Amino acid sequence: MASLFSRIQDFAKSPKAQEALDKAKQMANDPKNKEKVQGYLAKFRKK
Protein backbone atom coordinates (compact mmCIF):
# COMPACT_ATOMS: atom_id res chain seq x y z
CA MET A 1 0.00 0.00 0.00
CA ALA A 2 1.43 3.33 -1.04
CA SER A 3 1.82 5.94 1.64
CA LEU A 4 -0.22 9.10 1.44
CA PHE A 5 2.87 11.18 0.73
CA SER A 6 3.94 9.02 -2.21
CA ARG A 7 0.41 9.13 -3.62
CA ILE A 8 0.49 12.93 -3.39
CA GLN A 9 3.87 12.99 -5.12
CA ASP A 10 2.56 10.78 -7.91
CA PHE A 11 -0.45 13.03 -8.40
CA ALA A 12 1.72 16.17 -8.42
CA LYS A 13 3.72 14.75 -11.32
CA SER A 14 0.66 13.74 -13.34
CA PRO A 15 -0.85 15.63 -16.28
CA LYS A 16 -4.11 15.89 -14.34
CA ALA A 17 -2.32 17.90 -11.64
CA GLN A 18 -0.89 20.24 -14.26
CA GLU A 19 -4.38 20.81 -15.66
CA ALA A 20 -5.69 21.60 -12.18
CA LEU A 21 -2.80 23.99 -11.59
CA ASP A 22 -3.39 25.78 -14.90
CA LYS A 23 -7.09 26.12 -14.13
CA ALA A 24 -6.32 27.52 -10.67
CA LYS A 25 -3.92 30.06 -12.19
CA GLN A 26 -6.54 31.15 -14.72
CA MET A 27 -9.14 31.57 -11.99
CA ALA A 28 -6.69 33.53 -9.84
CA ASN A 29 -6.03 35.95 -12.71
CA ASP A 30 -9.72 36.48 -13.50
CA PRO A 31 -10.76 40.05 -12.50
CA LYS A 32 -14.20 38.85 -11.38
CA ASN A 33 -12.66 36.34 -8.99
CA LYS A 34 -10.20 38.91 -7.68
CA GLU A 35 -13.13 41.21 -6.93
CA LYS A 36 -14.95 38.41 -5.09
CA VAL A 37 -11.90 37.66 -2.98
CA GLN A 38 -11.43 41.32 -2.09
CA GLY A 39 -15.08 41.47 -1.01
CA TYR A 40 -14.69 38.41 1.21
CA LEU A 41 -11.50 39.79 2.72
CA ALA A 42 -13.20 43.10 3.48
CA LYS A 43 -16.06 41.29 5.24
CA PHE A 44 -13.62 39.11 7.16
CA ARG A 45 -11.54 42.07 8.31
CA LYS A 46 -14.60 43.91 9.64
CA LYS A 47 -15.36 41.10 12.11
N, CA, C and O atoms as CSV, one atom per row, in Angstrom:
chain,resi,resn,atom,element,x,y,z
A,1,MET,N,N,0.847,-1.191,0.000
A,1,MET,CA,C,0.000,0.000,0.000
A,1,MET,C,C,0.888,1.247,0.000
A,1,MET,O,O,1.780,1.392,0.836
A,2,ALA,N,N,0.634,2.109,-0.918
A,2,ALA,CA,C,1.432,3.335,-1.036
A,2,ALA,C,C,1.071,4.300,0.087
A,2,ALA,O,O,-0.090,4.429,0.474
A,3,SER,N,N,2.077,4.960,0.587
A,3,SER,CA,C,1.820,5.940,1.638
A,3,SER,C,C,1.127,7.161,1.045
A,3,SER,O,O,1.173,7.397,-0.162
A,4,LEU,N,N,0.502,7.906,1.893
A,4,LEU,CA,C,-0.223,9.097,1.440
A,4,LEU,C,C,0.729,10.065,0.745
A,4,LEU,O,O,0.392,10.642,-0.289
A,5,PHE,N,N,1.912,10.239,1.315
A,5,PHE,CA,C,2.872,11.178,0.731
A,5,PHE,C,C,3.290,10.750,-0.674
A,5,PHE,O,O,3.389,11.587,-1.572
A,6,SER,N,N,3.534,9.470,-0.870
A,6,SER,CA,C,3.945,9.015,-2.205
A,6,SER,C,C,2.795,9.140,-3.200
A,6,SER,O,O,3.024,9.411,-4.379
A,7,ARG,N,N,1.562,8.947,-2.738
A,7,ARG,CA,C,0.409,9.130,-3.621
A,7,ARG,C,C,0.278,10.596,-4.021
A,7,ARG,O,O,-0.057,10.902,-5.165
A,8,ILE,N,N,0.539,11.494,-3.089
A,8,ILE,CA,C,0.491,12.930,-3.390
A,8,ILE,C,C,1.587,13.282,-4.386
A,8,ILE,O,O,1.353,14.045,-5.324
A,9,GLN,N,N,2.767,12.738,-4.192
A,9,GLN,CA,C,3.869,12.992,-5.121
A,9,GLN,C,C,3.525,12.505,-6.528
A,9,GLN,O,O,3.787,13.193,-7.515
A,10,ASP,N,N,2.940,11.319,-6.605
A,10,ASP,CA,C,2.556,10.779,-7.913
A,10,ASP,C,C,1.531,11.678,-8.589
A,10,ASP,O,O,1.623,11.940,-9.788
A,11,PHE,N,N,0.562,12.146,-7.825
A,11,PHE,CA,C,-0.448,13.034,-8.398
A,11,PHE,C,C,0.183,14.339,-8.866
A,11,PHE,O,O,-0.157,14.841,-9.937
A,12,ALA,N,N,1.094,14.888,-8.080
A,12,ALA,CA,C,1.717,16.168,-8.419
A,12,ALA,C,C,2.480,16.093,-9.739
A,12,ALA,O,O,2.620,17.098,-10.437
A,13,LYS,N,N,2.963,14.922,-10.075
A,13,LYS,CA,C,3.719,14.752,-11.317
A,13,LYS,C,C,2.827,14.432,-12.516
A,13,LYS,O,O,3.300,14.412,-13.652
A,14,SER,N,N,1.562,14.187,-12.274
A,14,SER,CA,C,0.663,13.739,-13.338
A,14,SER,C,C,0.161,14.899,-14.196
A,14,SER,O,O,0.167,16.049,-13.756
A,15,PRO,N,N,-0.270,14.596,-15.410
A,15,PRO,CA,C,-0.850,15.630,-16.284
A,15,PRO,C,C,-2.130,16.227,-15.694
A,15,PRO,O,O,-2.434,17.400,-15.912
A,16,LYS,N,N,-2.869,15.416,-14.952
A,16,LYS,CA,C,-4.105,15.893,-14.344
A,16,LYS,C,C,-3.808,17.007,-13.326
A,16,LYS,O,O,-4.571,17.966,-13.204
A,17,ALA,N,N,-2.708,16.868,-12.611
A,17,ALA,CA,C,-2.318,17.895,-11.642
A,17,ALA,C,C,-1.941,19.183,-12.361
A,17,ALA,O,O,-2.258,20.275,-11.889
A,18,GLN,N,N,-1.270,19.061,-13.489
A,18,GLN,CA,C,-0.886,20.244,-14.260
A,18,GLN,C,C,-2.118,20.970,-14.784
A,18,GLN,O,O,-2.160,22.200,-14.810
A,19,GLU,N,N,-3.127,20.196,-15.203
A,19,GLU,CA,C,-4.375,20.811,-15.662
A,19,GLU,C,C,-5.049,21.573,-14.524
A,19,GLU,O,O,-5.536,22.688,-14.713
A,20,ALA,N,N,-5.071,20.963,-13.345
A,20,ALA,CA,C,-5.686,21.604,-12.184
A,20,ALA,C,C,-4.933,22.878,-11.819
A,20,ALA,O,O,-5.540,23.887,-11.462
A,21,LEU,N,N,-3.619,22.825,-11.910
A,21,LEU,CA,C,-2.802,23.994,-11.595
A,21,LEU,C,C,-3.048,25.117,-12.594
A,21,LEU,O,O,-3.167,26.280,-12.207
A,22,ASP,N,N,-3.125,24.777,-13.865
A,22,ASP,CA,C,-3.394,25.781,-14.899
A,22,ASP,C,C,-4.761,26.423,-14.693
A,22,ASP,O,O,-4.917,27.636,-14.834
A,23,LYS,N,N,-5.748,25.597,-14.359
A,23,LYS,CA,C,-7.094,26.117,-14.128
A,23,LYS,C,C,-7.104,27.054,-12.917
A,23,LYS,O,O,-7.753,28.099,-12.944
A,24,ALA,N,N,-6.389,26.682,-11.863
A,24,ALA,CA,C,-6.323,27.523,-10.671
A,24,ALA,C,C,-5.647,28.859,-10.985
A,24,ALA,O,O,-6.070,29.904,-10.490
A,25,LYS,N,N,-4.606,28.822,-11.803
A,25,LYS,CA,C,-3.920,30.059,-12.186
A,25,LYS,C,C,-4.836,30.964,-13.007
A,25,LYS,O,O,-4.844,32.181,-12.821
A,26,GLN,N,N,-5.606,30.363,-13.917
A,26,GLN,CA,C,-6.545,31.146,-14.722
A,26,GLN,C,C,-7.595,31.798,-13.835
A,26,GLN,O,O,-7.926,32.970,-14.010
A,27,MET,N,N,-8.114,31.035,-12.887
A,27,MET,CA,C,-9.141,31.566,-11.995
A,27,MET,C,C,-8.565,32.675,-11.114
A,27,MET,O,O,-9.250,33.656,-10.824
A,28,ALA,N,N,-7.320,32.526,-10.692
A,28,ALA,CA,C,-6.686,33.533,-9.845
A,28,ALA,C,C,-6.467,34.836,-10.604
A,28,ALA,O,O,-6.479,35.910,-10.003
A,29,ASN,N,N,-6.269,34.756,-11.906
A,29,ASN,CA,C,-6.029,35.954,-12.709
A,29,ASN,C,C,-7.304,36.594,-13.237
A,29,ASN,O,O,-7.249,37.668,-13.837
A,30,ASP,N,N,-8.442,35.960,-13.026
A,30,ASP,CA,C,-9.724,36.484,-13.504
A,30,ASP,C,C,-10.136,37.688,-12.651
A,30,ASP,O,O,-10.229,37.565,-11.430
A,31,PRO,N,N,-10.383,38.838,-13.264
A,31,PRO,CA,C,-10.758,40.045,-12.504
A,31,PRO,C,C,-12.018,39.855,-11.655
A,31,PRO,O,O,-12.116,40.411,-10.561
A,32,LYS,N,N,-12.969,39.082,-12.146
A,32,LYS,CA,C,-14.195,38.847,-11.375
A,32,LYS,C,C,-13.886,38.105,-10.079
A,32,LYS,O,O,-14.423,38.433,-9.021
A,33,ASN,N,N,-13.021,37.109,-10.174
A,33,ASN,CA,C,-12.665,36.343,-8.986
A,33,ASN,C,C,-11.843,37.182,-8.014
A,33,ASN,O,O,-11.995,37.059,-6.799
A,34,LYS,N,N,-10.973,38.032,-8.551
A,34,LYS,CA,C,-10.196,38.912,-7.678
A,34,LYS,C,C,-11.122,39.835,-6.895
A,34,LYS,O,O,-10.905,40.095,-5.711
A,35,GLU,N,N,-12.156,40.326,-7.572
A,35,GLU,CA,C,-13.127,41.211,-6.930
A,35,GLU,C,C,-13.882,40.468,-5.824
A,35,GLU,O,O,-14.112,41.019,-4.748
A,36,LYS,N,N,-14.262,39.226,-6.091
A,36,LYS,CA,C,-14.951,38.412,-5.088
A,36,LYS,C,C,-14.073,38.221,-3.855
A,36,LYS,O,O,-14.532,38.370,-2.723
A,37,VAL,N,N,-12.822,37.893,-4.086
A,37,VAL,CA,C,-11.896,37.658,-2.978
A,37,VAL,C,C,-11.721,38.926,-2.153
A,37,VAL,O,O,-11.710,38.870,-0.924
A,38,GLN,N,N,-11.586,40.062,-2.816
A,38,GLN,CA,C,-11.433,41.318,-2.094
A,38,GLN,C,C,-12.668,41.599,-1.240
A,38,GLN,O,O,-12.549,42.095,-0.119
A,39,GLY,N,N,-13.847,41.285,-1.762
A,39,GLY,CA,C,-15.079,41.466,-1.008
A,39,GLY,C,C,-15.115,40.584,0.227
A,39,GLY,O,O,-15.497,41.034,1.308
A,40,TYR,N,N,-14.715,39.320,0.066
A,40,TYR,CA,C,-14.687,38.406,1.209
A,40,TYR,C,C,-13.666,38.856,2.247
A,40,TYR,O,O,-13.922,38.783,3.449
A,41,LEU,N,N,-12.518,39.318,1.783
A,41,LEU,CA,C,-11.496,39.794,2.718
A,41,LEU,C,C,-11.982,41.015,3.492
A,41,LEU,O,O,-11.723,41.139,4.689
A,42,ALA,N,N,-12.679,41.906,2.815
A,42,ALA,CA,C,-13.202,43.102,3.478
A,42,ALA,C,C,-14.211,42.709,4.555
A,42,ALA,O,O,-14.197,43.267,5.652
A,43,LYS,N,N,-15.081,41.756,4.249
A,43,LYS,CA,C,-16.059,41.287,5.235
A,43,LYS,C,C,-15.356,40.626,6.414
A,43,LYS,O,O,-15.723,40.844,7.568
A,44,PHE,N,N,-14.352,39.823,6.118
A,44,PHE,CA,C,-13.624,39.106,7.158
A,44,PHE,C,C,-12.884,40.070,8.081
A,44,PHE,O,O,-12.844,39.865,9.294
A,45,ARG,N,N,-12.306,41.107,7.515
A,45,ARG,CA,C,-11.536,42.070,8.310
A,45,ARG,C,C,-12.424,42.904,9.223
A,45,ARG,O,O,-11.972,43.364,10.272
A,46,LYS,N,N,-13.687,43.106,8.835
A,46,LYS,CA,C,-14.603,43.910,9.645
A,46,LYS,C,C,-14.975,43.200,10.939
A,46,LYS,O,O,-15.290,43.853,11.934
A,47,LYS,N,N,-14.944,41.877,10.936
A,47,LYS,CA,C,-15.365,41.103,12.113
A,47,LYS,C,C,-14.348,41.147,13.206
A,47,LYS,O,O,-14.551,40.547,14.262
